Amino acid sequence: MALNEPWTGRTACALQSALRLSNEAFAEHLGIAPRTVAAWHQKPDLKPRSEMQQLLDTAHARADEAAQSRFTALTTTTLDLPEGAATDAELRLTTDPTITAALDWLDQHAVWEPGTARREVAARLAHLDVPALHDRGARRSRVDQHATARALADYYGATPDHGRYTARFGTTTASTTILTRPEWLDLDCPLTATHDRLKLTAVTPVQPPTMDQETAGRAAQRLAEVLALGNRMVNMPLFRLLDVDVSEPAIGGTLGVTSFVEYAVTVDLLEAELSDALTTGTPTPLRDTYLPDLPAVLNVADRLCAGGALALTAIARPADPFRGPADYLLLIQERSGHVINAARRLAVIPKGFHQPLTDFRADARIGATLRRELEEELFGRADIDNTVGEQRHADPMHPSRLSEPMRWLLLTPDRLRVECTGFGLNLVSGNFEFASLVVIDDEGFWTRYGGEVQANWESASLRRYSSRDGDLLQELASDAAWSNEGLFALLQGLRRLREIGGERVDVPPIEWETQ
């Protein structure tokens, strides 16, 4: 943008992005109403009134050198599109704060001049064949869990102290990519303060090593594809595992903090790379760089190890003249194609990244993530979904803000049982996985709130199973559409539920081993 050109909604939003301000903060910076900033986002070709032009001139002139450089890069990068054919992808490239953060991160860690990442992503975006990306997504979705487990078993081999989680469930044998050990399984660990002991040691992210041209190019390609496909991606802090100390009946260890954009353009690329290798025979240079062997997988202190918590949810139901005896309802989700992690795979629900909301130290506990994910993924709390909007509440999980189902569950301590059933490191991307079990034993919950249980946008669909239907659950466990971490949580959850569920549970024994 030449300085003598009039401002438009698009260039005003570019200045906002260069200053790294939210809509509200940018409005306050200019002394205008937030709805005016929102209108610029909605109408990028709009030319603000003369007084607004002057305010924007002043804000640009007073910006520091770094912000002005970012603004120049934002306004000089254009896509090879027909005139007047600006797309949502183009708009996001210039105004989306997460994309801006990812581009800045990439410039810094690839040792590129400011603006290089934006030009690189723009060039790739202009030449993407979106139908071909959808076709590739369909091919990736056909890479089954069994093939993934076999491929990574061949890649990594064995180690004396750890092995891949494998379980025999009746007539079904399931092998996963979860690297674990006997001391990390059958934890039966209540996720209360006494037993849930993960601690935060550092908030400042550790600087990763410099990227080479191969890894930087793959990162730029990922960002271009996110824009082209319209995937949701929001920069947010994530916990990273620095050390782990897991033994019955407690989980401990230390956590640091990283950013979602760092995860998204580095180790999160390994799953897609593996799927492409299995469908087209392409090499795996990113895996060879980030997770080349088992010592690298286990050395969580010196690599990016993000991850999360996921739980099999079991809700007590009374006997029914049509369904039969009292049981537990078990919920399984098919993940949406719009999620970054485990897209189009089967998983237990809830499933979420381990991340802080507002209290980094208190949120370090695994139980905090699971309670939040229950609220978000099953009880309709969109206001704690940071992919939808910004979080401004001092305590998003304050009792006064809880959903009615969650408030009812917490009213009496024994209504909600949340336990960690196992821990492992996922060879797919190196993520840590805390498999857990959520049990609601009070039959009154389903009677009162069963109609309000609904998955959020992260799920394409929900499936219901009965804890008394052992045959169908065995068939479910053999489904090749599972994510590896989801299958791990399902089997460990069923194993524990069989111990504590009494007559509500009628499933064959589940025996695990570490291969």
C-alpha positions in Angstrom: 0.0 0.0 0.0 1.4 3.4 -1.0 1.1 5.9 1.8 -0.9 8.3 -0.4 -3.5 5.7 -1.2 -6.8 5.8 0.8 -7.4 3.3 3.5 -9.8 0.4 2.9 -11.3 -2.2 5.2 -8.7 -4.6 4.0 -5.7 -2.3 4.7 -7.2 -1.2 8.0 -7.4 -4.8 9.1 -3.8 -5.3 7.9 -2.7 -2.5 10.2 -4.6 -4.1 13.1 -2.9 -7.4 12.3 0.5 -5.7 12.1 -0.1 -4.1 15.5 -1.3 -7.6 16.8 -4.4 -6.2 18.4 -7.9 -7.7 18.9 -10.9 -5.9 17.4 -11.7 -4.3 20.8 -8.1 -3.3 21.4 -7.7 -1.9 17.9 -10.9 0.1 18.4 -9.6 1.5 21.7 -6.3 2.3 20.1 -8.0 4.4 17.4 -10.7 5.7 19.7 -13.6 4.3 17.7 -16.4 1.7 18.3 -15.6 -2.0 18.0 -18.4 -2.4 15.5 -16.5 -0.2 13.1 -13.6 -2.5 13.1 -15.9 -5.5 12.7 -17.4 -3.8 9.6 -13.9 -3.4 8.1 -13.5 -7.2 8.5 -16.9 -7.9 6.9 -16.4 -5.3 4.0 -12.7 -5.3 3.0 -13.4 -3.0 0.0 -15.1 -0.4 2.2 -13.4 3.1 2.3 -13.6 4.6 5.8 -14.7 8.2 6.1 -12.1 11.0 6.1 -11.9 11.3 9.9 -11.2 7.5 10.0 -8.6 7.9 7.3 -6.8 10.4 9.5 -7.0 8.2 12.6 -5.5 5.3 10.6 -2.7 7.6 9.2 -1.8 8.6 12.7 -1.9 5.0 14.0 0.4 3.9 11.2 2.8 6.8 11.7 3.1 6.1 15.4 3.6 2.3 15.0 7.1 1.0 15.8 9.5 -0.1 13.1 8.6 -3.8 13.5 4.9 -3.2 13.2 5.4 -1.0 10.1 7.5 -3.8 8.5 4.8 -6.3 9.2 2.2 -3.9 7.7 4.3 -3.4 4.6 4.6 -7.2 4.2 0.8 -7.6 4.7 -0.1 -5.0 2.1 2.4 -5.9 -0.6 1.6 -9.6 -0.7 -1.2 -10.4 -3.2 -2.4 -13.7 -4.6 -2.6 -14.5 -8.3 -6.3 -14.2 -8.5 -8.6 -12.5 -11.0 -9.4 -8.8 -10.1 -12.3 -8.6 -7.7 -12.0 -12.3 -6.8 -10.6 -11.9 -3.3 -11.3 -15.1 -1.3 -11.8 -15.9 2.4 -8.3 -17.5 2.2 -6.8 -14.2 0.9 -8.6 -12.2 3.6 -7.4 -14.6 6.3 -3.8 -14.3 5.0 -3.8 -10.6 5.7 -6.1 -10.3 8.7 -6.2 -13.6 10.7 -4.1 -13.1 13.9 -3.3 -16.8 14.1 -2.0 -16.9 10.6 0.0 -13.7 11.2 1.5 -15.3 14.4 2.4 -18.4 12.4 4.0 -16.4 9.7 6.0 -14.4 12.1 7.1 -17.6 13.9 8.1 -19.1 10.6 10.1 -16.0 9.5 11.9 -16.1 12.8 12.8 -19.8 13.0 13.5 -20.3 9.3 15.8 -17.2 9.6 13.9 -15.5 6.8 13.5 -11.7 6.3 10.2 -10.4 7.7 7.4 -11.0 5.1 9.2 -13.9 3.4 6.8 -16.5 5.0 3.8 -14.5 3.9 5.0 -14.4 0.3 5.9 -18.1 0.4 2.5 -19.0 1.7 0.7 -16.7 -0.8 2.6 -18.3 -3.7 1.7 -21.8 -2.6 -1.9 -20.8 -1.9 -2.2 -19.3 -5.4 -1.2 -22.6 -7.0 -3.2 -25.0 -4.8 -5.7 -27.3 -6.4 -8.5 -27.5 -3.8 -10.3 -30.5 -5.3 -7.0 -32.3 -5.3 -6.6 -31.5 -1.6 -10.0 -33.0 -0.9 -9.1 -36.1 -2.9 -5.9 -36.4 -0.8 -7.9 -36.0 2.4 -10.1 -38.9 1.3 -7.1 -41.0 0.6 -5.6 -40.1 4.1 -8.9 -41.0 5.7 -8.6 -44.6 4.3 -5.3 -45.2 6.0 -6.5 -47.4 8.8 -5.3 -47.6 12.3 -3.9 -51.1 11.8 -1.7 -49.9 8.9 -0.4 -47.0 11.0 0.5 -49.2 13.9 2.3 -51.7 11.7 4.3 -48.9 9.9 5.5 -47.3 13.1 6.3 -50.7 14.6 8.6 -51.2 11.6 10.0 -47.7 11.8 10.9 -47.7 15.5 11.5 -51.3 16.4 11.7 -52.2 20.1 13.1 -51.0 23.4 13.6 -53.1 26.6 11.7 -50.8 29.0 8.8 -49.6 26.8 6.5 -51.1 24.2 3.5 -50.4 22.1 0.1 -50.9 23.8 -1.6 -54.0 22.6 -4.7 -55.6 24.1 -6.8 -58.8 23.6 -10.5 -58.1 24.0 -12.5 -61.3 23.7 -11.8 -62.5 20.2 -10.3 -59.1 19.1 -6.6 -58.2 19.3 -5.9 -54.5 19.0 -2.4 -53.0 18.5 -1.7 -49.3 18.8 1.0 -46.7 18.4 1.0 -45.8 22.1 4.4 -46.3 23.6 3.9 -47.2 27.2 5.1 -49.4 30.1 3.4 -51.5 32.7 3.9 -48.9 35.4 1.9 -46.4 33.3 -1.2 -48.6 32.9 -4.1 -49.5 35.2 -3.5 -46.4 37.2 -7.0 -46.1 38.7 -6.0 -42.6 39.6 -8.7 -40.2 40.8 -8.2 -36.9 39.2 -8.3 -34.9 42.4 -5.6 -32.6 43.8 -4.2 -35.4 45.9 -3.4 -37.6 43.0 -3.4 -35.2 40.0 0.1 -33.7 40.5 1.3 -32.3 37.2 3.0 -28.9 37.9 3.8 -25.9 35.8 7.5 -24.9 35.9 7.8 -22.3 33.2 5.5 -20.1 31.2 8.0 -18.7 28.7 8.1 -20.9 25.6 11.5 -22.6 24.9 13.0 -21.4 21.7 13.0 -24.3 19.2 16.0 -25.0 16.9 16.4 -23.2 13.5 14.3 -24.8 10.7 16.0 -26.0 7.5 14.5 -25.3 4.1 12.7 -28.7 4.0 10.9 -28.2 7.3 10.2 -24.5 6.7 8.8 -25.4 3.3 6.5 -28.1 4.7 5.3 -25.5 7.4 4.5 -23.0 4.7 2.6 -25.6 2.7 0.6 -26.5 5.8 -0.5 -22.9 6.3 -1.5 -22.5 2.7 -3.6 -25.7 2.9 -5.2 -24.5 6.1 -6.3 -21.3 4.3 -7.4 -23.1 1.2 -9.5 -25.7 3.1 -11.0 -23.2 5.6 -9.7 -25.3 8.6 -10.1 -23.7 12.0 -6.8 -22.8 13.5 -6.5 -20.5 16.6 -3.2 -19.7 18.3 -3.4 -20.5 21.9 -1.0 -21.6 24.7 -0.5 -25.4 25.0 1.2 -27.3 27.8 4.3 -29.2 26.8 5.6 -32.1 28.8 9.1 -31.7 30.2 9.2 -34.6 32.6 6.7 -37.3 33.7 6.4 -39.4 36.9 3.5 -41.8 36.6 2.8 -44.6 39.0 -0.3 -45.9 40.7 -2.2 -44.1 42.1 -0.8 -40.7 41.1 0.3 -38.9 38.0 3.1 -36.3 38.3 5.6 -34.5 36.2 6.4 -31.0 35.0 5.0 -28.9 32.2 6.1 -25.9 30.2 4.2 -23.8 27.7 4.3 -23.7 24.0 2.1 -22.1 21.3 -0.4 -23.9 19.1 1.2 -22.4 15.9 4.6 -24.0 16.8 2.9 -27.3 17.2 0.8 -27.0 14.1 3.7 -26.3 11.7 6.2 -28.8 13.2 5.3 -32.2 14.9 1.6 -32.1 14.0 2.7 -32.5 10.4 3.9 -36.0 11.1 0.5 -37.7 11.0 -0.3 -36.4 7.5 3.2 -37.2 6.3 2.8 -40.8 7.5 -0.6 -41.2 5.8 0.9 -39.9 2.5 3.8 -42.3 2.8 1.4 -45.2 3.2 -0.8 -44.2 0.3 1.7 -42.9 -2.2 5.1 -44.2 -1.0 6.6 -40.8 -0.4 9.5 -40.4 2.1 9.2 -39.1 5.7 11.8 -36.4 6.1 9.9 -34.6 8.9 9.8 -37.8 11.0 13.4 -38.4 10.3 14.1 -34.9 11.7 11.7 -34.5 14.6 11.2 -38.1 15.9 13.9 -40.3 14.3 14.1 -43.0 16.9 12.7 -44.2 20.3 15.3 -42.3 22.4 14.1 -39.1 20.7 10.5 -40.0 21.4 11.2 -40.6 25.1 13.4 -37.5 25.5 10.4 -35.2 26.1 12.5 -32.5 27.8 14.5 -31.8 24.6 11.7 -31.8 22.0 8.2 -30.4 21.6 5.8 -32.8 23.4 2.3 -31.4 23.4 -0.7 -33.6 24.0 -3.9 -34.0 25.9 -6.4 -35.9 27.9 -9.3 -38.0 26.5 -11.8 -40.1 28.3 -14.3 -42.8 27.7 -17.6 -41.4 29.1 -20.0 -43.9 30.8 -23.4 -42.6 31.9 -25.6 -44.9 34.1 -29.1 -45.6 32.6 -32.0 -47.3 34.4 -33.5 -50.5 33.2 -35.9 -50.1 30.3 -38.6 -52.4 29.0 -37.4 -52.0 25.5 -33.6 -51.7 25.9 -33.3 -54.2 28.8 -31.4 -54.2 32.2 -29.7 -51.2 33.7 -26.4 -50.3 31.9 -23.9 -47.6 31.1 -24.3 -45.5 27.9 -20.9 -45.2 26.2 -20.3 -42.3 23.8 -18.0 -42.5 20.8 -17.4 -39.7 18.3 -16.4 -39.6 14.7 -14.1 -36.6 14.5 -14.9 -33.8 12.1 -12.8 -33.2 9.0 -12.3 -29.6 10.2 -10.2 -30.4 13.2 -6.4 -30.3 13.1 -5.9 -33.5 15.2 -7.3 -37.0 14.3 -9.6 -35.7 11.6 -12.2 -38.2 10.4 -11.1 -40.8 13.0 -13.1 -42.5 15.8 -12.3 -41.3 19.3 -13.7 -41.3 22.7 -15.3 -38.1 23.9 -14.3 -35.8 25.5 -10.9 -35.3 23.8 -8.8 -32.2 24.0 -5.4 -30.6 24.1 -4.0 -30.1 27.6 -3.9 -26.3 27.7 -4.6 -23.5 30.1 -7.6 -21.2 30.1 -6.8 -18.4 32.5 -5.0 -19.9 35.5 -1.9 -21.6 34.1 -0.9 -23.3 37.4 -4.3 -24.7 38.4 -5.1 -25.7 34.8 -1.9 -27.8 34.7 -3.9 -30.7 36.3 -5.3 -33.2 33.8 -8.7 -33.1 35.6 -9.0 -29.4 34.7 -8.8 -30.2 31.0 -11.3 -33.0 31.2 -13.9 -31.0 33.1 -13.5 -28.2 30.6 -13.8 -30.6 27.7 -17.0 -32.1 29.1 -18.5 -28.6 29.3 -17.4 -27.8 25.8 -17.8 -31.0 23.8 -20.9 -32.5 25.5 -22.7 -29.8 27.5 -22.8 -27.0 25.0 -20.4 -24.4 26.5 -19.3 -22.6 23.4 -18.0 -19.7 25.4 -15.0 -21.8 26.6 -14.2 -22.9 23.0 -11.2 -20.7 22.1 -11.6 -21.5 18.4 -14.9 -19.7 18.4 -14.1 -16.5 20.3 -11.8 -14.8 22.7 -11.9 -15.7 26.4 -12.3 -12.8 28.8 -13.8 -14.3 31.9 -11.5 -14.4 34.9 -12.9 -17.9 35.9 -14.6 -19.6 32.9 -15.3 -22.7 35.1 -16.8 -20.7 38.0 -19.8 -22.5 39.5 -22.1 -19.6 38.4 -21.1 -20.1 34.7 -21.3 -23.9 34.6 -23.9 -25.6 32.4 -26.9 -27.0 34.2 -25.8 -30.6 33.7 -22.3 -29.9 35.1 -23.7 -27.9 38.0 -26.0 -30.8 38.9 -23.1 -33.3 38.7 -20.8 -31.3 41.0 -23.6 -30.5 43.5 -22.9 -33.9 45.1 -19.3 -35.2 45.1 -20.0 -38.8 44.3 -22.1 -38.1 41.1 -19.1 -37.6 38.9 -16.1 -40.0 38.9 -13.1 -39.0 36.8 -10.0 -41.3 36.8 -6.8 -41.5 34.7 -6.5 -45.1 33.5 -3.2 -45.0 31.6 -0.4 -42.8 30.1 1.6 -43.2 26.9 3.5 -41.3 24.2 1.9 -41.5 20.7 4.4 -42.5 18.1 2.3 -40.8 15.4 3.4 -37.3 16.5 5.1 -37.8 19.8 2.1 -36.4 21.8 1.6 -37.4 25.4 -1.8 -39.1 26.0 -3.6 -39.4 29.4 -6.3 -42.0 28.9 -9.1 -41.5 31.3 -12.6 -42.6 32.4 -15.6 -40.4 33.2 -18.4 -42.3 35.1 -21.8 -40.8 36.0 -23.3 -43.4 38.4 -26.5 -41.5 39.2 -29.3 -42.7 36.9 -31.0 -39.4 37.4 -28.6 -37.6 35.2 -29.7 -39.4 32.0 -33.3 -38.9 32.9 -32.8 -35.2 33.5 -30.2 -34.2 31.0 -29.8 -36.9 28.4 -31.6 -34.8 25.8 -29.1 -32.0 26.4 -25.9 -34.1 25.7 -24.7 -32.9 22.3 -21.3 -33.0 20.6 -19.8 -29.7 19.4 -18.3 -28.9 16.0 -15.3 -31.1 16.5 -17.5 -34.2 16.0 -19.1 -35.2 12.7 -21.4 -37.6 14.6 -21.9 -39.4 17.9 -22.4 -43.1 18.4 -24.0 -44.8 21.4 -23.1 -48.2 22.8 -24.3 -50.2 25.8 -21.9 -51.5 28.4 -23.8 -54.8 28.3 -23.3 -55.3 24.6 -20.0 -57.2 24.6 -20.2 -58.4 21.0 -20.8 -55.0 19.6 -18.0 -53.4 21.7 -15.6 -56.1 20.4 -16.6 -55.2 16.9 -16.1 -51.5 17.7 -12.6 -52.2 19.1 -11.6 -53.9 15.8 -12.8 -50.9 13.7 -9.8 -49.7 11.6 -11.1 -46.1 11.7 -9.9 -45.5 15.3 -7.3 -43.0 16.2 -4.6 -44.7 18.2 -5.0 -42.6 21.3 -8.8 -43.1 21.1 -8.5 -46.9 21.0 -6.0 -46.8 23.9 -8.5 -44.8 26.0 -11.4 -47.0 25.0 -9.7 -50.3 26.0 -8.3 -48.9 29.2 -11.6 -47.4 30.1 -13.6 -50.6 29.4 -11.0 -52.5 31.4 -11.5 -50.3 34.4 -15.3 -50.0 34.0 -15.5 -53.8 34.0 -13.9 -53.7 37.5 -16.2 -51.1 39.0 -19.4 -51.3 37.0 -21.0 -54.3 38.6 -23.9 -55.8 36.8 -24.2 -52.9 34.5 -21.2 -54.2 32.6 -21.1 -57.4 30.6 -18.0 -57.4 28.4 -15.2 -60.0 28.0 -11.9 -59.5 29.9 -9.4 -57.1 28.3 -5.7 -58.2 28.7 -3.0 -55.8 27.7 0.7 -56.3 26.9 3.5 -53.9 25.7 5.1 -55.2 22.5 
